[in-house]
């Protein structure tokens, strides 16, 4: 992606997630736009750039939410890498299976965070949280990621974010 696109993403991600998605936060379920963006960047650019962008987005999210520094960076970087790997070998940008993969990645990240909390802080109601919070959040994240991907794959948007050397290959 072009450096300008990364600057815009890094500057607007936290305010957009806080302002636009705050009504959903009141019911306890909010899509993870950072994870969706890490997935989409990996899908559009490749595994290395997806991993680096995912780590940057995850660290930005950790700093903005005052949570455990580095955990989201690692998990979002892994999602960006895996999405880039799948995008180069298996998935197409227009494939409807992107929704399923994004939901699975979000669910895996939530389960990893819950297991980490259970190991470090003790008793964590994993079974209850899985159905009440994790599955709906994964579904909302997958829908939000699908909408962002549909917007990004328009003919007017995709050339603005792709570098020229990538445009020649496509």
Number of C-alpha atoms within 10 A of each C-alpha: 21 12 11 11 13 16 10 10 15 17 12 11 16 17 12 13 15 12 9 10 16 14 12 12 12 9 9 12 21 21 22 19 22 24 28 28 24 31 32 27 26 31 27 26 23 21 24 16 20 30 28 21 26 31 25 22 26 24 22 21 25 17 14 12 11 9 12 11 16 17 19 25 24 18 24 32 29 23 32 34 28 21 30 27 19 18 21 16 9 10 17 14 15 11 9 11 13 24 21 15 17 25 23 16 25 28 20 16 21 20 16 14 15 18 15 14 14 14 11 10 9 10 9 15 10 16 9 10 14 16 11 13 16 22 18 18 22 26 21 20 26 26 19 19 26 21 12 15 23 12 13 18 14 10 9 10 11 16 16 14 17 16 14 12 8 12 11 7 6 5
